[in-house]
Amino acid sequence: MTAIETKHLTKRFNEEVVAVDRLDLRVTEGEVFGFLGPNGAGKSTVINVLLDFVRPTEGDVTVLGYDPTTDAEQIRRRTGVLPEGASLYARLTGREHIGWVARANDATVDVDSLLSRVGLSSDEAGRAVGDYSKGMRRRLALAMALVGDPELLILDEPSAGLDPTGMQEFREIIRAEAGDGRTVFFSSHILGEVEAVCDRIGILNDGCLVATGTPDALRSNLDLGGTISIDVAYVPDALALNAIDGVEDVTIDESTITATITDSTKKIEVISELDEHTRILDITSAETSLERLFNTYTSSSREDAPAVDNEIGAAEVGVKR
Ligand SMILES: Nc1ncnc2c1ncn2[C@@H]1O[C@H](COP(=O)(O)OP(=O)(O)OP(=O)(O)O)[C@@H](O)[C@H]1O
């Protein structure tokens, strides 16, 4: 079943600002969907529309089968939200925060067990939030979003401001909470975060969805290739690697030859060419990072964004379910 669907969703704030432009998006129930885009791409606006904090200018939206403009209450009851700048009260303890959210939502909750799911010990739960680290605050805010056991979790930039260890811990918690069929929709401009956690990614640029798919499928669809580094016994005098179509930037560092491969099928030609002229000792091949893929999609202006080719208007390149 579909957890989130938008059809031709457009949000204009005024004549000049088109924050979301004819967005067609489908998130399946139970998947972890990463909504990725640079600052100002329109991610928060979409989230605000899903929760009826902002009304669309045009288009249709359903969340868990409900229309936010008429049934926002139903959606909010079934959805846990971690907003970008979730505010906490310095004098209240972690436990008191959870109790307060539970009362406001009329939910029963085992406070300590919920807090331990996000990595806050019973001892920490009793401390005032003013003493919490950034990571602890973020984890508490996530626990608040989990009160009531929501079907859908919407996380807006969940790891903002966390250090790499904090981000890693947060990723693990999100992955664990995504079990049991819960849908997770989270926005980020940090590619590594999305790549590590999500089943599927949608890349938003200038209010338009420019690609959707699994991280692997997005990478292979663009065939951005990667690099190959080959350790050789000696570097041959004449090397014709640059002459191979799809091979660029050949560099030699002592006995290591490295080349950028823009067409991944050409790796084997590079190896054969070297094998003919020297003795190969070792081969290291690295695929293109999703970083490059992200840059490829988001560095383009709306006019020259990569072609889109499916019924929802973005390059859907495979769904892992
Ligand atoms: N209330 C508003 N009034 C006018 N313009 C707005 C409003 N809210 C957002 N915008 C504009 O809409 C565009 C999209 O903003 P949005 O906050 O949705 O992007 P974002 O992808 O969430 O960015 P970030 O990662 O920086 O939070 C931006 O140009 C922003 O300035």
The ligand as a Gaussian input file, in Angstrom:
#p B3LYP/6-31G(d) Opt

LIG

0 1
 N        6.972000      30.684000       4.272000
 C        7.715000      30.907000       3.206000
 N        7.588000      32.070000       2.502000
 C        8.330000      32.306000       1.398000
 N        9.245000      31.429000       0.894000
 C        9.400000      30.271000       1.548000
 C        8.666000      29.946000       2.734000
 N        9.044000      28.703000       3.149000
 C        9.984000      28.279000       2.281000
 N       10.199000      29.207000       1.331000
 C       11.119000      29.107000       0.183000
 O       10.808000      27.908000      -0.496000
 C       11.999000      27.272000      -0.961000
 C       12.094000      25.873000      -0.391000
 O       12.335000      25.956000       1.006000
 P       12.376000      24.695000       1.967000
 O       12.591000      25.193000       3.353000
 O       11.191000      23.849000       1.702000
 O       13.679000      23.936000       1.439000
 P       14.514000      22.769000       2.131000
 O       14.878000      21.830000       1.047000
 O       13.766000      22.234000       3.291000
 O       15.790000      23.543000       2.616000
 P       16.686000      23.325000       3.942000
 O       17.439000      22.042000       3.727000
 O       17.570000      24.526000       3.917000
 O       15.755000      23.297000       5.131000
 C       13.152000      28.181000      -0.552000
 O       13.428000      29.027000      -1.633000
 C       12.572000      28.954000       0.611000
 O       13.187000      30.224000       0.735000

